[in-house]
Amino acid sequence: MHPIAKDLIRVENYPAYLAIILAGFGALNSLTQYQIQIILAILALTAVNTVTERVTFFRKILNSGERASHLRSRVDPDFEHFHQYIEGGREIFVAALSLHYICNSHPDDLERGMRDGVDFKFIIVDPNLSDDQIQQIAEHDERKQMQDAKALRDEINSSHSTLKGIKNLPGATGTITLKAGKGLPVLTITMVNPRARNGKMRVELRPYHRNVGPRPYFELRKANPEDAIWYAHFFEQYYEKLWEDSTEIQL
């Protein structure tokens, strides 16, 4: 059936059709007071339905536009730090530069997760890259102390050492897998329960010379229909493809 025909026979259109028929009948015949009241009641219901549909339609457009264009900042008051964002997660996936912030500021959260049986998957810059390659990546950072290959390599090696110690915690029931990523680390992506219905991910952009301060980010949730396309996109490109293409680093 043609789409226009389907729209025309929708049940919610029946009151309007009835009002049209009665009005046409009234144009050809005199109507009783009771018939006029029925027509007015039907027209009132039709008007209410029309207004409701218009309000809902424009609200959807407005909300869609806000979601599509709105980026948040890491300095906003509602920004959730790593330990807050992963709370309740059973699987945590992070693709980042060096994991220095997580390993330096939140080792207790990693240890707690390991004792609680959380599975961690981490991707960082390949520590075996040449000095020239590491240098190119380091120069993207605005921190003066980071704009040389040695500083970035030290951060990577420090994170590796921290994760190795946490993985070997006595009584730990969780897992940690660390990989050397392919490509350029222009995004930091944190995924919590990415395969589950309650999965969510935060995508932080890393603009040139802006690694700290008001960096932009956005969040996606698997259960939100509005997020479905981009959630699937980042899940496929990072959780699946980048993870598969990356090389495991022994801990």
N, C-alpha and C positions, 0 to 999 in steps of 0.2 A: 504493500500500500504506500502511496506517495506520502512523504512527511507532512505536507500541508493538510491532506485528508485526515491523517492521524490526529493532528492538532484540532481540527474542526469537530471531531466526534468525541473529544474529551468530555467526561461526565460533568466537570465543573462548568462547562459551557451551556448545559441544558437549561438552567434558569433564564439565561439571556435569550435563548431561542424561544422559550415559552412566552417571555415578555413580548418578543417581536410578534409572535403569532397572535397573542391576545390583542396587542395594539392594532395589528392589521385587521383583526376581526372587528375591533371597535370602530375602525375607520369606515367599515362597511355597514355596521349595525350599531344601533344605540346600545350602550352598556348600562347595566344596573349599577347602583352604588356599590354593591358587594363585589362585582367584577372589577370595578375601578380600584377598590381597595386592594384586591389581590394583585393587580398589575403593579400598583405602587409598592407593595411589599416586595414583590419579586425584583423590581428595579432597585430598591434599596439594598437588597441582599447582593445583587450584581455589582452595585457601586462599591460596597464594602469589600467584596472579593477582589475587585479591580485595584482598589487602593492598597490592600494587603499585598497583592502580587507585586505592585510597583515598589513598595517599600522594601520587600524582601529582595527583589531584583537589584535595586540600587545599593542595598547594604552589602550584598555579595560582591558587587563590583568594587565597592569601596574597600572592603576587607581584603579582596584579592589584590588590589593595587598596593595596599599597605604592606602585605606580606611579600609581594614581589620586589618592592623598592626599598624596604626598610632594613638597614644594617645597624647593628648595635656596636657599642664600643666596649672594650675590656675595662675601661675606667668607669662605666656606668655602675650605679649602686646595686643593681640587681644581677650583676655578673657573678656567676657561681664559680668559685675556684675549684681546682681539680678534685680535692677531697669531697666537696659538696656535690659536684656534678656526677661523680661515679658512685655516690651512695646508693646501696641496694643492688648494684650491678653484679652479675655473675660472670660476665665476659666483658673485658675492657680492651679496646683496640685503639692504639695511638700511633699516628704517623707524624713525626716531628723532625726538628733539626738535629738536636743532640740529646733531648730528654733531660737537659741539665736542670731545668726548673723543677720537674717532677722528682728527679732523683735527689736533688739538693734540698728541696723544701718539703717534700712529702714522702720521705722514705718510710715513715711510720704507717702511712696509709697503704703503701705497697706491702709492708710486712703483715699488717692486719688482714689485708685481702688474701695473702698467701695462706695465712692460718685458717681463713674462712672458706678456702676452696675456690677462690676466684681465679679465672684463667685470664692472664695478661698476654696480649700480643703487641709488640713494639717494633716500629720501624724507624731507623735513624740513618744519618748520612754514613756512607761506607767509610770506615776508618782506614781502609787500605787504598783509598784514592791517593793520587800523587799530591805533592805539596802545591803544585800549580792549580790542580783541580779544587783542592780544599780552599786555596786562596780565593778563587773566583766566588765560591759560595760565601766565604767569610766577609768579603767586601760588600755583600748585599746587606749586611748588618750595619746599624748606625752606631753601635757601641765601639768606641775607639779601642778598647782593650781586646775587642773580638776581631778586628779587621786584619788579622794575619793568620796564616795556616796553623801555626803552633797553638794559638789560643783555642781555636775551634777543635783541633785534634785533641787537646787536653780535656776539653769538655766531654767529647765523645768517649774518650778512654776512662774518664772519671765515672760517667754513667754506666759504662760497661762493668767497671769494678763494683759499683754499688749494686747493680742488678744481679751480678754473680753471687755476692754475699747474701742477698735476700732470697735468691732461688734455693740456696743451700741451708735455709733456716731449719733447725730441728723441728720435726713435727708438722711442717708445712704440707698442706693438702692441695694447694693451688698449683698453677703452672706459670712459668714465664718463658716466652719465646721471643728472642731478639733477632731482628734481621737488618741487613744493610740494604737500604732502599735504592731503587733505580730512579732516574730522573732528577728534577730539581725540587728541593723542599720549599716551594713557595706557599704551601698551605700547612697548617697544623690541624689535623683532624682527630677528634676524640669521639669514639663510638662506645656506647654503653648498651649491652645486650643487643647488638646490631641485627641478629637473626630473629629475635623474639618479637612478639606483638607490641611490647612496650619499648621497643628499640628507639634510640635517639642518637643524634650526632651533632657535634658542634664543629663548624668549619671556620677556622680563623685564617684570615688573609695575612700574608707577610709582605707588605709593600717594600719597595726599595728604601733602605735606611729607616725602617720602622719595625723594630722587633719588640720594643717595649712601649709602654704608654698606651695611647688611644688607638690601638689596632682594631680594625673592623672585624666583625664576625657575624655569622647567622646560625640559627639552629633549625634542624629538621627532625620531625618525629614520624615514625613509621605508621602510626595509627591515624595521622592526619591526611585525609584525601588530598588536600592542597599541596602536601609535601611529597606525594607519591613519586612523581617523575624524578625529582632531584635526589630524593632519598635513594631510589634505585640506582641512579647514575653514580653517586659517590660510593655507594656500597659496592657496585660492580667494579669501578675503576680503582678503588683503593683497597677495600677489604678483600676483594677477590683477585683482581689483576695485579696490582702492585705487590700484594703479599706473595702471589705465586712467582712473580718475576724477581723477587728479592732473594738474597742469599742469607742463610741462617748464620748467625754469629754464635759460636760456642760460649756457653756460660759455665 
